[in-house]
Amino acid sequence: MIVLRDIRKVFNPGAAAITAVDDVNLTIEKGQIYGIIGYSGAGKSTLIRMFNGLEQPSSGSVTIDGQDISAARGEALRQARLKIGMVFQHFNLLWSRTVSENIAFSMQIAGVPKAEITARVAELIELVGLKGRENAWPAQLSGGQKQRVGIARALANRPDLLLCDEATSALDPQTTDAILDLLLDINRRFKLTIVLITHEMHVVRKICDRVAVMENGRVVEEGEVLSVFTHPQQPITRQFVRQVSQFNDEQDDFDPQLAAELPGAIIRLTFLQNSTHQPIVGELTLRYGLPFNILHGKITQTAHGRFGQLWLQAATSPEQLESILRDLQQHHIEAEVVKHD
Ligand SMILES: Nc1ncnc2c1ncn2[C@@H]1O[C@H](COP(=O)(O)OP(=O)(O)OP(=O)(O)O)[C@@H](O)[C@H]1O
């Protein structure tokens, strides 16, 4: 478990002080994929660099499995870092070394015996899907392949924690998805905790279990991905939710003009996970003998299942509406009456 307590980071203390991270408290459970999202300058890089002691907090502590990383120095910090891998946006590969040599490098530094290194490199090459490219130079690889080397290198010492600093931001959408699939696979297979920073909600949607939203150095919202997607609290979180393809476009939202024009009740249903599988519109139509009009709908996929929203209109009596809302509640479908007249 990782615990960040009362973290602050102030650069250039004095008149020109910049508070990059301001009073951040987070708890990340073992085996989670935890996303930290924010726009440029929000403080994400500064924060993630404190997980492995690349940056020291001005105050507060970072504790990983009981060890205070922020207080560790010298040999203790070096040992702790061996168990923390890091993947970078621009890969940070050694250009004069082959794929295999890049992956082997950190094990050589750690003094791992040669035969063990050879076996581990072969295993990692297989894991990240680079078989046949062992002797290629980084300059001969595509962006996705370079990041696969970056991931293999980060996993070499069998870390307990993998940090990803905008790991897919330099990649095209298709390659991004392939790298995210690889990270998800590694997480599930080895129960490896992954903390990633990103400015793309797509990354959070596709693989994260929980997400923290950062703005001006602070965590302004935090929670399970499904719940943040379905009930974003802050304006910045709503902006991020809109980034994701199915929720991309403002015009893709329900048009409130429609609500004004149509008679009766308009209800917005929010489905989570298994409730997306229920034939609810059909059931309501049969039960109440009402022609329900589907005005608008959208559905999206996350690492924890699907969620969706549906806007229905029907000319109901107040009593029918009450009863419909009770039925929906029994089906674990959230319902909000947008209007009723
Ligand atoms: N070494 C430093 N010295 C002074 N200011 C810094 C330093 N590193 C970061 N900052 C400042 O701290 C703030 C947060 O920067 P940080 O890089 O952590 O944000 P970010 O969310 O990662 O953004 P980006 O994705 O653009 O890197 C910014 O105002 C930045 O200018």
The ligand as an SDF file (V2000), in Angstrom:
LIG
                    3D

 31 33  0  0  0  0  0  0  0  0999 V2000
   12.4110   22.0220  -10.9210 N   0  0  0  0  0  0  0  0  0  0  0  0
   11.4770   22.9690  -10.9020 C   0  0  0  0  0  0  0  0  0  0  0  0
   11.7620   24.2420  -10.5300 N   0  0  0  0  0  0  0  0  0  0  0  0
   10.8070   25.1900  -10.4980 C   0  0  0  0  0  0  0  0  0  0  0  0
    9.5260   24.9770  -10.8360 N   0  0  0  0  0  0  0  0  0  0  0  0
    9.1750   23.7450  -11.2230 C   0  0  0  0  0  0  0  0  0  0  0  0
   10.1100   22.6770  -11.2910 C   0  0  0  0  0  0  0  0  0  0  0  0
    9.4820   21.5510  -11.7240 N   0  0  0  0  0  0  0  0  0  0  0  0
    8.1790   21.9030  -11.9150 C   0  0  0  0  0  0  0  0  0  0  0  0
    7.9890   23.2200  -11.6150 N   0  0  0  0  0  0  0  0  0  0  0  0
    6.7220   23.9540  -11.6630 C   0  0  0  0  0  0  0  0  0  0  0  0
    5.7870   23.2440  -10.8770 O   0  0  0  0  0  0  0  0  0  0  0  0
    4.4940   23.2670  -11.4920 C   0  0  0  0  0  0  0  0  0  0  0  0
    4.0090   21.8390  -11.7110 C   0  0  0  0  0  0  0  0  0  0  0  0
    4.8190   21.2430  -12.7180 O   0  0  0  0  0  0  0  0  0  0  0  0
    4.7300   19.6980  -13.1450 P   0  0  0  0  0  0  0  0  0  0  0  0
    5.7530   19.4570  -14.2110 O   0  0  0  0  0  0  0  0  0  0  0  0
    4.7740   18.8720  -11.9340 O   0  0  0  0  0  0  0  0  0  0  0  0
    3.2600   19.6550  -13.7570 O   0  0  0  0  0  0  0  0  0  0  0  0
    2.6340   18.5650  -14.7400 P   0  0  0  0  0  0  0  0  0  0  0  0
    1.2160   18.4400  -14.3370 O   0  0  0  0  0  0  0  0  0  0  0  0
    3.4560   17.3520  -14.7210 O   0  0  0  0  0  0  0  0  0  0  0  0
    2.7290   19.2630  -16.1340 O   0  0  0  0  0  0  0  0  0  0  0  0
    3.5100   18.7570  -17.4550 P   0  0  0  0  0  0  0  0  0  0  0  0
    2.7220   17.6230  -17.9660 O   0  0  0  0  0  0  0  0  0  0  0  0
    3.4900   19.9490  -18.3520 O   0  0  0  0  0  0  0  0  0  0  0  0
    4.9000   18.3910  -16.9940 O   0  0  0  0  0  0  0  0  0  0  0  0
    4.6430   24.0850  -12.7700 C   0  0  0  0  0  0  0  0  0  0  0  0
    4.2700   25.4190  -12.4960 O   0  0  0  0  0  0  0  0  0  0  0  0
    6.1220   23.9930  -13.0710 C   0  0  0  0  0  0  0  0  0  0  0  0
    6.5610   25.1250  -13.7820 O   0  0  0  0  0  0  0  0  0  0  0  0
  1  2  1  0
  2  3  1  0
  2  7  2  0
  3  4  2  0
  4  5  1  0
  5  6  2  0
  6  7  1  0
  6 10  1  0
  7  8  1  0
  8  9  2  0
  9 10  1  0
 10 11  1  0
 11 12  1  0
 11 30  1  0
 12 13  1  0
 13 14  1  0
 13 28  1  0
 14 15  1  0
 15 16  1  0
 16 17  2  0
 16 18  1  0
 16 19  1  0
 19 20  1  0
 20 21  2  0
 20 22  1  0
 20 23  1  0
 23 24  1  0
 24 25  2  0
 24 26  1  0
 24 27  1  0
 28 29  1  0
 28 30  1  0
 30 31  1  0
M  END
$$$$
